[in-house]
Structure formats: C-alpha cells, structure tokens
C-alpha cells in the first residue's frame, strides 16, 4: 500500500489557527481549557488575545509541528484492506456485519465493528457508527433515515429479537455493498490520528512516537496495520478509554514500541503487550480474557 502526498506543517498549522481564531473571537483561552490542553499552546494562563497577527504568530511558534498523512486508496486497495478488516472482525461473514456481543452495551456494525450506543447508555469506548453512516450517505450509499438517527435498540435482547427482521437485513445488505467505502472511512480516521496522538503525548516522547508511526507506515503492510488497529482499539487519546489509568489505543502501542528493530514485528509485539495489560486491568465482570486469543490472531495478520 502506498501513502498519498503528505500535507506539510504549514497547512496543518493554518487549519488550527483558523479554528483558534474562531473560538477566540468569542472568548479568551483559559488555563486548562480544551483548546489549551489539546494543542499545548500556552504553558501559563493565556491572556486575552484580540490581535489576529499576534495570535497567528504565537500559534505558529508554539503549535506542535505535526504532518498529517493523507492516505489515498485505489479501489482495489480499498477492497483488499476492507476485506482484511472484515475478516478480522467477523470472519468475513454477512451475519457478522451486525452483531451485539454478550457483556457489551452496544451493537457493533460494519467491517470494523463500528460502535453505536443506545440512547442514554454511553460506555468508555468511542462511538464510531454515526460518523460512518454520514460518510456512507455522502458516498451515495442507500443509508436509510433511521440509520442516521439514534440507535433503535435499547439493549441486546431487543437487538437479537430484530436480528432476522427487515431493518437489520437492510442494514447488512447496505454494509456488504460498501466494503471499500468503509475502508476509506477507516483511512480517514488514521489520517487524523497522528496529530491527535502527538498532541496528547508527553512532549519528551513525541519524537519517538512519530518516528515509530512513520516506520510502521513505510512497511508494505504498514498502513493496513495502523488503519486496522486505530479502528480496532482507537487512537488512545480518549481519557474515558482507560482501565486503572492505562489506555490501549494506538498512542499506547507506539509508546511501548522500541525505537529500533523491525517495525511491524515490534509494532505487533507492543500491541500484544498493551492488550494483555488491558485485559489484566479490566473489570472482572467483563471477562475480557475470552477475547484475547482472537485479538492476538488479529495482530498476527499485520506481519503476513
């Protein structure tokens, strides 16, 4: 798989400046605010900034110089990667495109088992179905109105009772016909992952984390491994996705991975370490140990 052309630091910086200016026209930055913590712009409480040139200067100096990686997949690449991810999540079966695992609080949909929380039931994992549904709609897929609204099943029992009904049948049919576009959505998530990861990482670790990301991406199966993992376990930047204060996303894998050695085997080994730690830290009632063998089988596809 090849990477597309890379956006430079300037284009990424200007996007952030535009967003920051829009927010600062309404109110000053405050110490500990979301904008401050995400981009680490100020080490001290920020003064009120009203001068556009001054703000642009400060942001150009202090914003983390991150290159966003643009991933352009050909149709054949999107199908190949989509089928790999589909096989990882549900053995490439049509029935596996709509599932609700025992012990989980949400259905898992599509090739990457995108999460869709029922109303009023938010768990520690990032919800990804709404974004996918909107993306597929823009691609011309037959996304019905109910697929864009709130999750219609309150619990697993209601979902299972509807499993062979027309609603889930139509959903599976749509998902089976959009494998390539689901892979493209996974690629979009990876595109935005590195800036988020570096913004969330300790400053001293950022150079090694970025170097590890790019070492993996340079491998023949590198983008597949990164795409699959970030859609499998997230970026690792969501504070809610922690057990005993420790995460399990791509950030944590890149932190754990050494700075030298064969990139994909080391990435796979680090992912195994992170997921094993997650199981150890998980609430006993979730019995996450039952998933670890399958997770390890998935990781093994990154090197073959």
Secondary structure, 3 states (H helix, E strand, C coil): CCCCCECCHHHHHHHHHHHHHHHHCCCCCCCCCHHHHHHCCCCCCCCCCCCHHHHHHHHHHHCCCCCCECCCCCHHHHHHHHHHHHHHHHCCCCHHHEECCCCCCEEEECCCCEEEEECCCCCCCCCCHHHHHHHHHHCCCCCCHHHHCCECCCCHHHHHHCCCCHHHHHHHHHHHCCHHHHHHHHHHHHHHHHHHHHHHCCHHHHHHHHHHHHHHHCCCCHHHHHHHHHHHHCCCCCCCCCECCECCCHHHHHHHCCCCCCHHHHHHHHHHHHHHHHHHHCCHHHCCHHHHHHHHHHHHHHHC
